[in-house]
Amino acid sequence: MILDVNCFVGHWPFRRIPYRTASDLVRLMARVHTQGALVTPLAGLFYKDCLSAVRELLDELETESHSNLWPVAVVNPAFPGWQEDLAIMVDEWGCVAVRLFPSYHDYRLPDPQAEELLSVIQERGLPLMISMRVEDERLQHWLVRVEPVSPLDIMWLLRTFSDIRIVLSGSKPDEIDQLRDHILTHAHASVATPTRMPQFYLEELVGQLGSERVLYGTGMPLSYPEGTLQEVRDAQLAEDDRNRVLSGNALKLFGLSMETVRAHDH
């Protein structure tokens, strides 16, 4: 069983991507035998109003009856009214996690407004996803350069909020290595698989962090999933560890229903 925690739906403003809709994503998932995915609206990175971006995603999911795609809330703590938006996305619309894009929304995690949001997320016991980057810096549009989230900010987050269930996505292997000790000392920190891994890196990552701290995520459709999936399948891991990475950790962390996933087994 395969669950992808790092997927997107929508248009990317700087280049054409062939899989843009929820139905497109489902077809791409079927190509790599992925039964379920957490999906984030790309519009959430670029709309001033993240609530509208998430609503558009939900309308699409409901229209197409994609019950194996779980929506992720996008919140910008610098935008007025985020408190009400967060409550609507989670309590009324059923988003299974909250995702932050500090670099795209132009704030740092230690900023006061972000710290307030992080406190609310911790108090409510919501899973938190932090995107260190969405696109490789070498591929960015020449007029729009977005720096990755600083590992120092992630270190601050892990030290300051010890009870948040955190998943880091969009991280490079050297950044994970830099954060390793801070991840290990945090009770609930984990990482999504990098989209590009050196040979044998996954074995090293699981060996250092433990299989319970690694979740399968591809970044599709901005990145094609075959490479990441092949890395996980080829890795010299115990099958129990491989199954945790591919689906078990996500089911537990986000409280997803295994029966729903099985019903969409491709």
N, C-alpha and C positions, 0 to 999 in steps of 0.2 A: 504494500500500500504506500502511496506517495502523496504527501501534502506539501505544497509549495507556499511558503510564508511570505514571499517577496515578489508579488505580481502587481501589474498595473493595468488599468483600462483608460483609454482616452487618447487624445492626440498629443504628440510631442511637437512643440512649436518650431523646432530647429531642423528637423529632417522627417521624411516620410517613414513611418513604420507600417508594415503591411497588416499587422494584427492589432486593431485599435478598439474594437467593440468587445463586449463580454462574450458574444457568440464566437468571435474570432479567437479569443483567448481559450475558450473551451476546445476549439478545434486544435489549437496548438498544444494544449494539455493532452488531448487524445493521442497526438503524435508521439508523445513520450510517456504515455500510460500513467498520467497524473490524475488521481481521482478527486482532488480537492485543492482549493487555493484560497489564501487570504488576498483580497484585492484592494488596492488603493487607487483613488481617482487621480490621474495626472493633473487634472484641473486644480486639484488641491494645492499644488505647488505654485500655481500662477494666478488663480483668482484671488482677489483681495478677500472675498467672502468664502471661506472654506465650507461653510454650511451648504451653500448652493452647489459646490462641487460634489459633496457627498450625496446630496439629494439627487443630482443627475445620475450618479452611479446607481443608487438604489432604484430609481425609476427604471433604469435599464435592466437591472437584475430581476426586478419584479415582472417586467413585461415579458422577458424571455424565460422566466421560471428557472433561473440558474441557482438551485438550492445548494449546490456544492461549491459555490463561491461566497465567501464570507466577507462582508464589507469592513473596512478599517476606517476609523474616524481620523480626520486630519484637522488639527487645531493649531492656530497661530496665536500665541499668547500676547502678541503685540496688537491684535485686532480687537477693538471694543466689543464687548458682549460675548467673549469666548466662553464665559462660564455657562451662559444659557445654551450656547451652541453645543458645548460638550454634553450637557444633560440631554439635549434633544437627540444627538447622535447615538448616545449609549442607551439611554433609558427608553426612548420612544422608537428609535430606528434599529436598535439591536446590533450596533457595531461591536465587534468582538475585541477590539484593541484600539489604542490611541497611538497615532504616528506623528512624530515631529520632524520637521525639515528646517532646522535652525539656519542653515546656510541660505536656503531659498527664501526664507521669510525674514532674513537679516536681523537675527538676534543671536546672543550667546546663551548657553544653558545657565551660567551663573547670574544672568541679568535678573533683576527683581521680578519682572512679570513672568519670566519663564520659571523661576523658582516657585512662584505662587501656583502656577499650573502643575508643576511637579508635585507639590505638596498635596493638591487636590487628587491627583492620580494615585498617589501613595495612600491617602486616606480612604479612597474608594476601592482600593485593591484592583485597579485596572491594569491589564498588561500594557506595557509601553514599548513602542518600537522607535528607535532613533536611527535616522538615515544619515550616516556619515558622508555619503555621496550618492548621487543617483546615476551620474554619467562620469566616465573616466575623463579627467581634466584634459587629456590630449585630444578628445573628440568634441570639446565644447565649441559652440559658436564663437567666432572671433569678437563679437560685440557683447557677449554675455559670458563672463567668466565667474564661475561659482566655486569658491574655495571649499574644500571638505571641512567637516567639523573637526576641530582640533582634538587630538587625543587628550590634551590637558583638560579640556572641558568634560570629556568622558570620565576621566579620573576624578574630577570634582563631583560629578554626578554619582559615581559609584561610592564615593566616600560619604556623601551627604545624605543620600536616600537609600538606606540599607534594606528597605522592605519592598521597594518597587520590583516587580517582575519585568526585567529589561531584556530586550533583544536588540543587538546592534546589527544593522544591515549596511551594505555598501562599504564595508571595511576591506582594506587590503591586508594580505598576510603579515607584512611588516608592522602594520598598525595593531593587529591582534597580538602579535608577539610583544609589542611595547605595552599593551594593556593587560597582558596575561595575568600578572600577579594581582592586579586590581579586580579582575573578573573572578579569580579564584577566591578572593577574600570576601566577595559579595555573595550573599546567600542565594540570590535569584537572577544572576546575570548570565546571559547566553549570547551566542553569535549565530547569525545566518551564514551559510557557506559563501565564501567569496566567489565571484563569478570567474576569476582566473586564479588558479592555484598551481604552484610548482608541483612537480612529480613528488609523490609521497607526502605532500603537505597535509592532506586530510588525516592520514594515519598519525602524523605528528600532532596535529591539532587535537584529535580525540585522545591521544595519549597524554597530552598536557592538561587539557581542560576536563576530560571525561566526556563520554558520549552523551550524557544528559544535558550538556551545555551547548550542543551544536544542533542547529536546525537547518533543514534543507530549504534553500531559497535561491532562485535563479535570476531574478530581475526581469523575467520575460514580461512583455514582448520587446523591451529595450535591448535585451540580450537573448540570444537563442538558448534554449535550455539543454540542448543535447550535451554540450561540453561538461557542464556541472554535473548532470546526471551520470555521465560516463565516469567522471572522477569518483563519485560515490560508489558506483557499482564495481569499479575496478579496485577500490581501496582494499587493502589487506586488513579487514575488520572482522570481528566476530559478528555473526548474523544478528544477534540481539542488539549490538551497538549500531549496526547499519540500519536496522528497523527503527531504533530510537531517532536517529538522525532524519530518516526519510518521512516519518509520520508520528511516531510515539510521543516525542517531546512536544510537538505542536498540538496534538490532541489534548494532552494534559495541560499545557500552559494556557491555551485559549479556550478550554472547556468545550471542545467540539464533539459532535456526535459521530461515533464510529459507524453506526448504522446508516446515517445519511451518506457518509463517504462510500460505504460498500455499495449502496444503491446506485452510485454513479461510476462503478468500476468499469473502466473501458477495456 
